[in-house]
């Protein structure tokens, strides 16, 4: 199972490191290896979040996530995205931006890091919305009950998470963006615009995918309720319901499933993009060669993809019920870090350690909960689970 899931990642690692050694020597090989580890450490929580979404999708879309999705992640976000940012911020054509990235690496690095406030605001707001919608949602299982229970009551207010996110954006723009660490000057307008764009992107992609997912569930319920009446339908009525030969209601359900899965796939890709922002920016502390960067971060992204599928197939999120909680808290921490880095430098090691620590704590809490249940205590009362399992 392990080899089957991670086989492609192992193969890409061997080929990638060998290619780095041939093209750039031992130094290039070391840089690519370090970048791979950096990407894995920064995006481990991404794998847990992705697994929670991917387990709702069928095997076909899981394969799409591992194939087309990885191409988007590696070539789109790790190679093309920084070039696009340079082209937009420096008002250059695509070819000029590519030439700059290859022939004037120092200026290219300066332009990408100069665009950090906009990137951080967009990614930070998108990730913050993921965290807020999770923490304000009413749920049966709570990790930090003393915090999650009162917040879930506040979440009953419509658009409360949006209001909080906008308040955070306003504070960020007026506090951290007036004298930024990257590029200097007042970036308040840029941060506000980019933050609103990140918020809108989340609301659109998440809203559309949620709409089709709910629609699919409603149609499944209706199909089940109509089964008993199906034999009483007249042929003409049946033909009319089927849209004049467009297929049975089962085909409609399949179509809706495809739409739901498609938008959930887009949602996954935007999440991955938001997680990759800090990795791409942080990679410039190690190298400003776009090809070394794409290769190293791409290897790490491949492992995150494989780990996501492994978590789904093993049912890890069902066995360790607090993992999703820990991952969402890690997302909240990453969102805060991204917004703070608009003005202050924060080492990528800190970002990675915070995420791993939160996921590790949630995993250990899950282990304690499972041991208690195995000893005959059962799930127990919700209040007891919250207090004894929380950290």
ZIHUFEN-V827176 format. One record per pair of residues at least 24 apart in sequence whose ideal C-beta (glycine too) atoms are under 10 Angstrom apart, sorted by sequence separation. I is the first residue (numbers start at 0). J is the second residue. D is the distance in whole Angstrom. If there is no record, write none. Layout:
I_J_D / I_J_D
//
This chain:
11_35_10 / 85_109_10 / 86_110_9 / 89_113_9 / 135_159_6 / 136_160_9 / 275_299_10 / 329_353_7 / 330_354_8 / 332_356_9 / 333_357_10 / 364_388_5 / 82_107_8 / 85_110_5 / 88_113_7 / 89_114_9 / 135_160_5 / 168_193_9 / 169_194_9 / 222_247_10 / 275_300_7 / 328_353_9 / 329_354_4 / 332_357_7 / 363_388_9 / 364_389_7 / 81_107_8 / 84_110_8 / 85_111_6 / 88_114_5 / 134_160_8 / 165_191_10 / 168_194_4 / 222_248_6 / 274_300_10 / 328_354_9 / 329_355_8 / 331_357_9 / 364_390_6 / 81_108_9 / 84_111_6 / 87_114_8 / 132_159_10 / 133_160_9 / 167_194_9 / 168_195_7 / 221_248_8 / 222_249_8 / 329_356_8 / 330_357_9 / 361_388_9 / 363_390_8 / 85_113_9 / 131_159_8 / 132_160_5 / 135_163_8 / 275_303_10 / 326_354_8 / 328_356_10 / 329_357_4 / 361_389_10 / 81_110_9 / 82_111_9 / 84_113_9 / 85_114_8 / 88_117_8 / 131_160_4 / 132_161_9 / 134_163_10 / 165_194_8 / 168_197_9 / 222_251_9 / 271_300_8 / 274_303_8 / 325_354_9 / 328_357_5 / 329_358_6 / 360_389_9 / 361_390_8 / 42_72_10 / 81_111_5 / 84_114_5 / 87_117_9 / 88_118_10 / 130_160_9 / 131_161_8 / 164_194_8 / 165_195_8 / 168_198_7 / 218_248_8 / 222_252_7 / 325_355_10 / 327_357_9 / 328_358_9 / 360_390_5 / 80_111_10 / 84_115_9 / 129_160_10 / 131_162_10 / 164_195_10 / 218_249_10 / 221_252_10 / 325_356_9 / 326_357_8 / 329_360_10 / 359_390_10 / 128_160_6 / 131_163_6 / 132_164_10 / 271_303_8 / 325_357_5 / 326_358_6 / 328_360_9 / 329_361_9 / 81_114_9 / 84_117_8 / 127_160_9 / 128_161_8 / 131_164_6 / 164_197_9 / 165_198_7 / 218_251_7 / 219_252_7 / 271_304_9 / 324_357_9 / 325_358_4 / 328_361_8 / 357_390_9 / 38_72_10 / 84_118_7 / 130_164_9 / 164_198_6 / 218_252_5 / 324_358_10 / 325_359_8 / 327_361_9 / 128_163_9 / 323_358_10 / 325_360_6 / 326_361_7 / 127_163_8 / 128_164_6 / 131_167_9 / 215_251_10 / 218_254_10 / 219_255_9 / 271_307_10 / 322_358_7 / 324_360_10 / 325_361_3 / 81_118_10 / 127_164_5 / 161_198_7 / 164_201_9 / 215_252_7 / 218_255_6 / 219_256_9 / 321_358_9 / 324_361_5 / 325_362_7 / 80_118_9 / 160_198_10 / 164_202_10 / 214_252_10 / 215_253_10 / 217_255_9 / 218_256_9 / 323_361_8 / 325_363_9 / 38_77_9 / 125_164_10 / 215_254_10 / 216_255_10 / 319_358_10 / 321_360_8 / 322_361_5 / 325_364_8 / 124_164_6 / 127_167_6 / 161_201_9 / 215_255_5 / 267_307_9 / 321_361_4 / 322_362_6 / 324_364_8 / 325_365_9 / 123_164_10 / 124_165_9 / 127_168_8 / 160_201_10 / 161_202_7 / 214_255_6 / 215_256_6 / 320_361_9 / 321_362_7 / 324_365_9 / 214_256_10 / 215_257_10 / 319_361_8 / 321_363_9 / 322_364_9 / 323_365_10 / 34_77_9 / 124_167_8 / 211_254_10 / 212_255_9 / 215_258_8 / 216_259_9 / 319_362_6 / 321_364_5 / 322_365_6 / 123_167_9 / 124_168_6 / 127_171_10 / 158_202_10 / 211_255_6 / 212_256_9 / 214_258_8 / 215_259_5 / 319_363_9 / 320_364_9 / 321_365_4 / 123_168_8 / 211_256_8 / 214_259_7 / 215_260_9 / 319_364_9 / 320_365_6 / 321_366_9 / 211_257_9 / 212_258_9 / 213_259_9 / 319_365_4 / 321_367_9 / 124_171_9 / 211_258_5 / 212_259_5 / 315_362_9 / 318_365_8 / 319_366_7 / 321_368_7 / 120_168_7 / 123_171_8 / 210_258_9 / 211_259_4 / 212_260_9 / 318_366_10 / 320_368_7 / 210_259_8 / 211_260_8 / 316_365_10 / 319_368_9 / 320_369_9 / 208_258_9 / 209_259_9 / 211_261_8 / 212_262_8 / 315_365_10 / 319_369_7 / 120_171_7 / 207_258_9 / 208_259_7 / 211_262_6 / 212_263_7 / 318_369_7 / 119_171_9 / 120_172_8 / 207_259_9 / 208_260_9 / 210_262_8 / 211_263_8 / 208_261_8 / 209_262_8 / 207_261_10 / 208_262_4 / 209_263_9 / 116_171_10 / 120_175_9 / 207_262_5 / 208_263_5 / 116_172_10 / 119_175_9 / 120_176_8 / 206_262_9 / 207_263_10 / 208_264_9 / 274_330_8 / 277_333_7 / 119_176_10 / 205_262_9 / 208_265_7 / 209_266_9 / 273_330_9 / 276_333_9 / 280_337_9 / 7_65_8 / 11_69_9 / 204_262_7 / 205_263_9 / 207_265_8 / 208_266_5 / 320_378_10 / 7_66_10 / 116_175_8 / 203_262_10 / 204_263_9 / 207_266_9 / 208_267_9 / 274_333_7 / 277_336_7 / 281_340_10 / 116_176_6 / 119_179_9 / 205_265_10 / 206_266_10 / 270_330_9 / 273_333_9 / 277_337_6 / 280_340_8 / 284_344_10 / 4_65_10 / 8_69_10 / 204_265_6 / 205_266_6 / 273_334_9 / 276_337_7 / 7_69_9 / 11_73_9 / 119_181_9 / 203_265_10 / 204_266_5 / 284_346_9 / 285_347_9 / 116_179_5 / 118_181_9 / 203_266_10 / 204_267_10 / 277_340_8 / 284_347_7 / 321_384_10 / 115_179_8 / 116_180_9 / 117_181_10 / 204_268_9 / 205_269_9 / 273_337_9 / 276_340_10 / 281_345_10 / 320_384_10 / 324_388_10 / 115_180_8 / 116_181_6 / 117_182_10 / 201_266_9 / 204_269_6 / 205_270_10 / 281_346_8 / 282_347_9 / 324_389_9 / 325_390_9 / 113_179_9 / 115_181_4 / 116_182_7 / 120_186_9 / 124_190_10 / 200_266_10 / 203_269_10 / 204_270_9 / 281_347_4 / 114_181_8 / 115_182_7 / 119_186_10 / 123_190_9 / 127_194_9 / 280_347_9 / 281_348_9 / 321_388_7 / 112_180_9 / 113_181_6 / 114_182_8 / 116_184_10 / 201_269_8 / 277_345_9 / 320_388_9 / 321_389_9 / 112_181_5 / 113_182_4 / 117_186_8 / 120_189_7 / 121_190_9 / 124_193_8 / 125_194_9 / 128_197_8 / 132_201_9 / 200_269_6 / 201_270_9 / 278_347_8 / 281_350_8 / 321_390_9 / 111_181_9 / 112_182_7 / 113_183_9 / 116_186_4 / 120_190_4 / 123_193_9 / 124_194_4 / 127_197_8 / 128_198_6 / 131_201_10 / 277_347_7 / 281_351_9 / 113_184_10 / 115_186_9 / 116_187_9 / 119_190_8 / 120_191_8 / 121_192_9 / 122_193_9 / 123_194_7 / 124_195_8 / 125_196_9 / 126_197_8 / 127_198_8 / 109_181_9 / 110_182_9 / 114_186_10 / 117_189_5 / 120_192_8 / 121_193_4 / 122_194_10 / 124_196_8 / 125_197_4 / 128_200_9 / 129_201_7 / 197_269_9 / 200_272_9 / 201_273_9 / 278_350_9 / 109_182_8 / 113_186_10 / 116_189_6 / 117_190_7 / 120_193_4 / 121_194_7 / 124_197_4 / 125_198_7 / 128_201_4 / 132_205_8 / 200_273_9 / 277_350_6 / 278_351_10 / 116_190_5 / 119_193_8 / 120_194_4 / 121_195_9 / 123_197_7 / 124_198_5 / 125_199_10 / 127_201_9 / 128_202_8 / 277_351_9 / 114_189_9 / 117_192_8 / 118_193_7 / 119_194_9 / 120_195_9 / 121_196_6 / 122_197_7 / 124_199_9 / 125_200_6 / 126_201_9 / 117_193_4 / 120_196_8 / 121_197_4 / 124_200_9 / 125_201_5 / 129_205_8 / 197_273_8 / 116_193_7 / 117_194_9 / 120_197_7 / 121_198_9 / 124_201_7 / 125_202_10 / 128_205_8 / 48_126_10 / 116_194_10 / 119_197_10 / 120_198_10 / 114_193_9 / 117_196_9 / 118_197_10 / 121_200_8 / 125_204_9 / 117_197_10 / 125_205_9 / 274_354_10 / 45_126_10 / 48_129_7 / 51_133_10 / 48_133_9 / 88_182_9 / 181_280_9 / 88_189_10 / 129_266_10 / 197_334_10 / 129_269_10 / 129_270_7 / 125_269_7 / 126_270_8 / 129_273_8 / 194_338_8 / 125_270_8 / 128_273_10 / 127_273_10 / 122_269_10 / 125_272_8 / 126_273_5 / 194_341_10 / 122_270_10 / 125_273_5 / 126_274_8 / 190_338_9 / 193_341_10 / 124_273_9 / 125_274_10 / 122_272_8 / 123_273_8 / 126_276_9 / 121_272_9 / 122_273_4 / 125_276_9 / 126_277_10 / 190_341_6 / 121_273_8 / 122_274_8 / 189_341_10 / 55_208_10 / 122_275_8 / 123_276_8 / 122_276_4 / 123_277_10 / 118_273_10 / 121_276_8 / 122_277_7 / 186_341_7 / 52_208_9 / 186_342_9 / 55_212_7 / 119_276_7 / 118_276_5 / 119_277_8 / 122_280_10 / 118_277_9 / 180_339_10 / 181_340_8 / 180_340_7 / 181_341_8 / 115_276_9 / 118_279_8 / 119_280_8 / 179_340_9 / 180_341_7 / 181_342_9 / 115_277_10 / 118_280_7 / 176_338_9 / 179_341_6 / 180_342_6 / 175_338_7 / 178_341_10 / 179_342_5 / 180_343_6 / 181_344_9 / 115_279_10 / 171_335_10 / 174_338_10 / 175_339_7 / 177_341_10 / 178_342_7 / 179_343_9 / 180_344_6 / 115_280_6 / 174_339_10 / 175_340_9 / 176_341_6 / 177_342_8 / 180_345_10 / 114_280_9 / 171_337_10 / 172_338_10 / 175_341_4 / 176_342_7 / 167_334_9 / 171_338_5 / 174_341_9 / 175_342_4 / 111_279_8 / 112_280_7 / 115_283_10 / 167_335_9 / 170_338_9 / 171_339_8 / 174_342_8 / 175_343_8 / 111_280_7 / 172_341_9 / 164_334_9 / 168_338_8 / 171_341_7 / 111_282_10 / 112_283_6 / 167_338_7 / 171_342_9 / 111_283_7 / 112_284_10 / 108_282_10 / 109_283_9 / 108_283_5 / 112_287_10 / 107_283_9 / 108_284_10 / 111_287_9 / 147_324_8 / 108_286_9 / 109_287_9 / 111_289_9 / 142_320_8 / 143_321_9 / 104_283_10 / 108_287_4 / 141_320_10 / 142_321_4 / 107_287_7 / 108_288_10 / 140_320_5 / 141_321_9 / 142_322_9 / 106_287_10 / 107_288_10 / 108_289_10 / 139_320_10 / 140_321_8 / 142_323_9 / 143_324_7 / 104_286_9 / 105_287_7 / 107_289_7 / 142_324_4 / 143_325_10 / 146_328_10 / 104_287_4 / 140_323_9 / 141_324_8 / 142_325_7 / 103_287_10 / 104_288_6 / 140_324_8 / 104_289_8 / 138_323_10 / 142_327_9 / 143_328_8 / 138_324_9 / 142_328_8 / 100_287_9 / 101_288_9 / 100_288_9 / 101_289_7 / 100_289_5 / 101_290_8 / 100_290_9 / 133_323_8 / 134_324_9 / 133_324_8 / 136_327_10 / 76_268_9 / 80_272_7 / 97_289_9 / 100_292_10 / 71_264_10 / 75_268_8 / 133_326_9 / 134_327_7 / 133_327_4 / 134_328_8 / 72_267_10 / 76_271_7 / 80_275_8 / 84_279_9 / 132_327_9 / 133_328_9 / 60_256_9 / 64_260_10 / 68_264_7 / 71_267_10 / 72_268_8 / 75_271_9 / 76_272_5 / 80_276_9 / 130_326_10 / 131_327_10 / 60_257_9 / 63_260_8 / 67_264_8 / 71_268_6 / 75_272_8 / 76_273_10 / 129_326_10 / 130_327_6 / 133_330_8 / 134_331_7 / 59_257_9 / 63_261_9 / 76_274_9 / 77_275_7 / 81_279_6 / 129_327_7 / 130_328_7 / 133_331_8 / 57_256_8 / 60_259_10 / 61_260_10 / 64_263_10 / 68_267_7 / 72_271_5 / 76_275_5 / 80_279_7 / 81_280_9 / 130_329_9 / 131_330_10 / 56_256_9 / 57_257_10 / 60_260_4 / 64_264_7 / 68_268_6 / 71_271_8 / 72_272_8 / 75_275_9 / 76_276_9 / 130_330_5 / 131_331_8 / 59_260_8 / 60_261_8 / 63_264_6 / 67_268_9 / 71_272_9 / 77_278_8 / 78_279_10 / 81_282_9 / 126_327_10 / 129_330_5 / 130_331_4 / 69_271_10 / 72_274_10 / 73_275_10 / 76_278_9 / 77_279_7 / 81_283_9 / 128_330_10 / 129_331_8 / 130_332_9 / 56_259_9 / 57_260_7 / 60_263_8 / 61_264_10 / 64_267_6 / 68_271_8 / 72_275_7 / 76_279_7 / 126_329_10 / 127_330_8 / 130_333_9 / 131_334_9 / 55_259_8 / 56_260_5 / 60_264_6 / 63_267_10 / 64_268_9 / 85_289_10 / 126_330_5 / 127_331_7 / 129_333_10 / 130_334_6 / 55_260_8 / 56_261_10 / 77_282_8 / 125_330_10 / 126_331_8 / 129_334_8 / 130_335_9 / 126_332_9 / 127_333_9 / 128_334_9 / 53_260_10 / 56_263_6 / 60_267_9 / 64_271_10 / 82_289_7 / 126_333_6 / 127_334_4 / 55_263_7 / 56_264_7 / 81_289_7 / 126_334_4 / 127_335_8 / 125_334_8 / 126_335_9 / 53_263_8 / 79_289_10 / 123_333_8 / 124_334_8 / 126_336_10 / 127_337_9 / 52_263_6 / 53_264_9 / 56_267_9 / 78_289_6 / 81_292_8 / 122_333_9 / 123_334_5 / 126_337_7 / 127_338_8 / 52_264_9 / 77_289_9 / 78_290_8 / 81_293_9 / 122_334_8 / 123_335_8 / 125_337_10 / 126_338_10 / 80_293_10 / 123_336_8 / 124_337_9 / 52_266_7 / 53_267_7 / 78_292_8 / 79_293_9 / 123_337_4 / 124_338_8 / 52_267_6 / 77_292_7 / 78_293_4 / 119_334_10 / 122_337_6 / 123_338_4 / 77_293_5 / 78_294_9 / 121_337_9 / 122_338_9 / 123_339_9 / 49_266_10 / 76_293_9 / 77_294_9 / 119_336_9 / 120_337_8 / 123_340_9 / 49_267_6 / 52_270_8 / 77_295_9 / 78_296_9 / 119_337_4 / 120_338_7 / 123_341_8 / 142_360_9 / 143_361_10 / 48_267_9 / 74_293_7 / 77_296_4 / 78_297_8 / 118_337_8 / 119_338_6 / 142_361_6 / 73_293_7 / 76_296_8 / 77_297_5 / 119_339_9 / 49_270_7 / 73_294_9 / 76_297_9 / 119_340_6 / 120_341_7 / 143_364_9 / 45_267_10 / 48_270_6 / 49_271_7 / 77_299_9 / 115_337_9 / 116_338_10 / 118_340_10 / 119_341_5 / 142_364_6 / 48_271_10 / 73_296_8 / 74_297_8 / 77_300_7 / 118_341_10 / 119_342_10 / 142_365_9 / 72_296_9 / 73_297_4 / 76_300_8 / 116_340_9 / 117_341_9 / 45_270_7 / 49_274_9 / 72_297_8 / 73_298_9 / 115_340_7 / 116_341_5 / 45_271_7 / 48_274_8 / 73_299_10 / 115_341_7 / 116_342_9 / 142_368_9 / 70_297_10 / 72_299_10 / 73_300_6 / 45_273_9 / 46_274_10 / 69_297_8 / 72_300_5 / 73_301_7 / 140_368_9 / 42_271_8 / 45_274_4 / 71_300_10 / 72_301_8 / 44_274_8 / 45_275_9 / 43_274_10 / 69_300_7 / 72_303_8 / 73_304_10 / 42_274_5 / 68_300_9 / 69_301_6 / 72_304_7 / 41_274_7 / 42_275_7 / 45_278_10 / 148_381_9 / 41_275_9 / 69_303_9 / 148_382_9 / 41_276_10 / 42_277_9 / 69_304_5 / 38_274_9 / 41_277_6 / 42_278_7 / 65_301_9 / 68_304_7 / 69_305_9 / 38_275_8 / 41_278_5 / 144_381_7 / 148_385_7 / 40_278_9 / 66_304_9 / 140_378_9 / 144_382_7 / 147_385_8 / 39_278_10 / 65_304_6 / 68_307_10 / 139_378_10 / 144_383_9 / 146_385_10 / 37_277_10 / 38_278_5 / 41_281_7 / 64_304_7 / 65_305_8 / 141_381_7 / 144_384_8 / 145_385_7 / 37_278_7 / 38_279_9 / 140_381_8 / 141_382_9 / 144_385_2 / 145_386_8 / 65_307_9 / 139_381_7 / 142_384_9 / 143_385_7 / 144_386_6 / 147_389_9 / 38_281_9 / 64_307_7 / 65_308_6 / 141_384_8 / 142_385_8 / 143_386_10 / 144_387_10 / 146_389_8 / 34_278_8 / 37_281_7 / 38_282_8 / 64_308_8 / 140_384_7 / 141_385_5 / 144_388_8 / 145_389_7 / 37_282_7 / 139_384_10 / 140_385_9 / 143_388_9 / 144_389_6 / 61_307_9 / 62_308_9 / 142_388_7 / 143_389_5 / 34_281_9 / 37_284_9 / 61_308_6 / 64_311_10 / 141_388_9 / 142_389_6 / 143_390_7 / 34_282_6 / 37_285_7 / 140_388_9 / 141_389_8 / 142_390_8 / 33_282_9 / 61_311_7 / 34_285_6 / 53_304_10 / 61_312_9 / 30_282_9 / 33_285_6 / 34_286_7 / 33_286_9 / 54_307_10 / 31_285_10 / 42_296_9 / 49_303_8 / 53_307_6 / 54_308_10 / 58_312_10 / 30_285_6 / 31_286_9 / 41_296_10 / 45_300_9 / 49_304_8 / 52_307_9 / 53_308_7 / 56_311_9 / 29_285_10 / 30_286_5 / 46_302_8 / 50_306_8 / 51_307_9 / 54_310_8 / 55_311_9 / 31_288_10 / 34_291_7 / 38_295_7 / 39_296_10 / 42_299_7 / 46_303_5 / 49_306_9 / 50_307_5 / 53_310_8 / 54_311_5 / 30_288_8 / 34_292_7 / 37_295_8 / 38_296_5 / 41_299_8 / 42_300_7 / 45_303_6 / 46_304_8 / 49_307_4 / 50_308_8 / 53_311_5 / 54_312_9 / 27_286_9 / 31_290_10 / 34_293_9 / 35_294_9 / 36_295_9 / 37_296_8 / 38_297_8 / 39_298_9 / 40_299_8 / 43_302_9 / 44_303_10 / 45_304_10 / 46_305_9 / 47_306_9 / 48_307_9 / 49_308_9 / 50_309_8 / 51_310_9 / 52_311_10 / 53_312_10 / 26_286_10 / 31_291_6 / 34_294_8 / 35_295_5 / 38_298_7 / 39_299_5 / 42_302_9 / 43_303_7 / 46_306_4 / 47_307_8 / 50_310_4 / 51_311_9 / 54_314_8 / 27_288_8 / 30_291_5 / 31_292_9 / 34_295_3 / 35_296_7 / 38_299_3 / 39_300_9 / 42_303_5 / 45_306_9 / 46_307_5 / 49_310_8 / 50_311_5 / 54_315_10 / 30_292_9 / 31_293_10 / 33_295_7 / 34_296_6 / 35_297_8 / 36_298_9 / 37_299_7 / 38_300_6 / 39_301_10 / 41_303_9 / 42_304_10 / 45_307_8 / 46_308_9 / 49_311_9 / 50_312_9 / 54_316_7 / 23_286_9 / 27_290_9 / 28_291_10 / 31_294_5 / 32_295_7 / 34_297_9 / 35_298_4 / 36_299_7 / 38_301_9 / 39_302_5 / 43_306_8 / 46_309_8 / 47_310_7 / 50_313_9 / 54_317_9 / 27_291_6 / 30_294_9 / 31_295_4 / 34_298_8 / 35_299_4 / 38_302_8 / 39_303_7 / 42_306_9 / 46_310_7 / 50_314_10 / 23_288_8 / 26_291_10 / 30_295_7 / 31_296_9 / 34_299_7 / 35_300_9 / 38_303_7 / 42_307_10 / 46_311_10 / 50_315_7 / 51_316_6 / 22_288_10 / 31_297_9 / 32_298_8 / 35_301_9 / 36_302_10 / 50_316_6 / 23_290_9 / 27_294_9 / 28_295_10 / 31_298_7 / 32_299_10 / 35_302_8 / 39_306_8 / 22_290_8 / 23_291_7 / 27_295_9 / 31_299_10 / 47_315_9 / 22_291_9 / 47_316_7 / 19_290_9 / 23_294_9 / 51_322_9 / 18_290_10 / 19_291_7 / 22_294_9 / 47_319_10 / 50_322_9 / 51_323_5 / 50_323_8 / 48_322_10 / 19_294_6 / 47_322_5 / 48_323_8 / 51_326_8 / 18_294_7 / 19_295_8 / 47_323_6 / 50_326_9 / 51_327_9 / 47_324_10 / 49_326_9 / 16_294_9 / 44_322_10 / 47_325_7 / 48_326_5 / 15_294_5 / 16_295_9 / 19_298_9 / 44_323_10 / 47_326_4 / 48_327_7 / 14_294_10 / 15_295_8 / 46_326_8 / 47_327_9 / 44_325_8 / 45_326_8 / 48_329_9 / 15_297_7 / 16_298_8 / 44_326_4 / 47_329_8 / 48_330_7 / 11_294_10 / 15_298_5 / 43_326_8 / 44_327_8 / 47_330_9 / 14_298_9 / 44_328_9 / 45_329_9 / 13_298_10 / 44_329_4 / 45_330_8 / 11_297_8 / 12_298_5 / 15_301_9 / 43_329_8 / 44_330_6 / 11_298_6 / 12_299_10 / 44_332_9 / 45_333_9 / 11_300_10 / 12_301_8 / 44_333_7 / 8_298_8 / 11_301_5 / 12_302_8 / 8_299_10 / 10_301_9 / 11_302_9 / 42_333_10 / 8_300_10 / 9_301_9 / 41_333_8 / 8_301_5 / 9_302_9 / 7_301_7 / 8_302_5 / 11_305_10 / 7_302_10 / 8_303_9 / 5_301_9 / 8_304_8 / 9_305_9 / 5_302_7 / 7_304_9 / 8_305_5 / 7_305_7 / 8_306_9 / 5_304_10 / 6_305_8 / 4_304_10 / 5_305_5 / 4_305_5 / 5_306_8 / 3_305_10 / 4_306_8 / 4_307_10 / 5_308_9 / 1_305_10 / 4_308_6 / 5_309_7 / 3_308_10 / 4_309_5 / 3_309_9 / 4_310_10 / 41_347_7 / 4_311_10 / 40_347_8 / 41_348_10 / 44_351_10 / 47_354_10 / 1_309_8 / 4_312_7 / 40_348_8 / 43_351_8 / 0_309_8 / 3_312_9 / 4_313_9 / 41_350_6 / 42_351_9 / 44_353_9 / 45_354_9 / 37_347_6 / 40_350_8 / 41_351_5 / 44_354_5 / 37_348_9 / 40_351_4 / 43_354_6 / 44_355_8 / 47_358_6 / 0_312_7 / 1_313_10 / 39_351_9 / 40_352_8 / 42_354_8 / 43_355_6 / 46_358_9 / 0_313_8 / 37_350_10 / 38_351_10 / 41_354_7 / 44_357_7 / 37_351_7 / 40_354_8 / 41_355_9 / 44_358_6 / 47_361_9 / 36_351_9 / 40_355_7 / 43_358_6 / 47_362_10 / 39_355_10 / 43_359_10 / 44_361_10
//
